[in-house]
Amino acid sequence: MGPDDKFLVWLAGEVKTPPFSPEARLEAGFLLRRLQQGEKLKKTPATPKNVIDACKGRLRAYRSARSG
């Protein structure tokens, strides 16, 4: 890790939607690190609305738990 890198933290210990295997968590962390370092990754199709809504719900729950 470089001095400008940020630590990656999995909220609540695991991602449940969709389920992530240990290998998938490692790959996701690796890709997040590449993004933090400014690399442009290959674009994918638009994210489905139900996935965006689920992520927004998790973010609201996380923020609520931190402020509670």
C-alpha positions as semicolon CSV with decimal commas, in nm:
position;residue;x (nm);y (nm);z (nm)
1;M;0,000;0,000;0,000
2;G;0,117;0,345;-0,084
3;P;0,099;0,645;0,150
4;D;-0,209;0,782;-0,032
5;D;-0,401;0,452;-0,033
6;K;-0,707;0,419;0,186
7;F;-0,796;0,111;0,385
8;L;-1,088;-0,091;0,247
9;V;-1,349;-0,206;0,496
10;W;-1,639;-0,447;0,439
11;L;-1,943;-0,320;0,626
12;A;-2,116;-0,575;0,850
13;G;-1,853;-0,836;0,764
14;E;-1,990;-0,942;0,425
15;V;-2,181;-0,830;0,121
16;K;-2,511;-1,014;0,108
17;T;-2,661;-0,880;-0,218
18;P;-2,527;-1,058;-0,417
19;P;-2,338;-1,304;-0,194
20;F;-1,960;-1,258;-0,224
21;S;-1,724;-1,551;-0,183
22;P;-1,384;-1,487;-0,023
23;E;-1,233;-1,485;-0,372
24;A;-1,488;-1,231;-0,495
25;R;-1,416;-1,004;-0,195
26;L;-1,044;-1,016;-0,279
27;E;-1,111;-0,932;-0,643
28;A;-1,347;-0,647;-0,550
29;G;-1,085;-0,508;-0,310
30;F;-0,818;-0,533;-0,579
31;L;-1,040;-0,349;-0,830
32;L;-1,129;-0,081;-0,573
33;R;-0,759;-0,025;-0,508
34;R;-0,698;0,020;-0,882
35;L;-0,977;0,279;-0,896
36;Q;-0,830;0,463;-0,597
37;Q;-0,501;0,481;-0,782
38;G;-0,674;0,654;-1,075
39;E;-0,693;0,365;-1,319
40;K;-0,991;0,364;-1,554
41;L;-1,159;0,024;-1,557
42;K;-1,365;-0,120;-1,849
43;K;-1,722;0,015;-1,855
44;T;-2,011;-0,222;-1,800
45;P;-2,382;-0,193;-1,887
46;A;-2,595;0,039;-1,675
47;T;-2,651;-0,073;-1,317
48;P;-3,007;-0,206;-1,270
49;K;-3,239;0,018;-1,065
50;N;-3,304;-0,256;-0,806
51;V;-2,929;-0,280;-0,735
52;I;-2,900;0,099;-0,698
53;D;-3,201;0,102;-0,464
54;A;-3,051;-0,180;-0,252
55;C;-2,720;0,008;-0,227
56;K;-2,895;0,329;-0,125
57;G;-3,081;0,137;0,146
58;R;-2,757;-0,011;0,281
59;L;-2,596;0,335;0,281
60;R;-2,893;0,482;0,473
61;A;-2,872;0,197;0,727
62;Y;-2,497;0,246;0,765
63;R;-2,530;0,621;0,817
64;S;-2,815;0,568;1,064
65;A;-2,611;0,316;1,264
66;R;-2,312;0,554;1,278
67;S;-2,519;0,850;1,398
68;G;-2,738;0,647;1,638
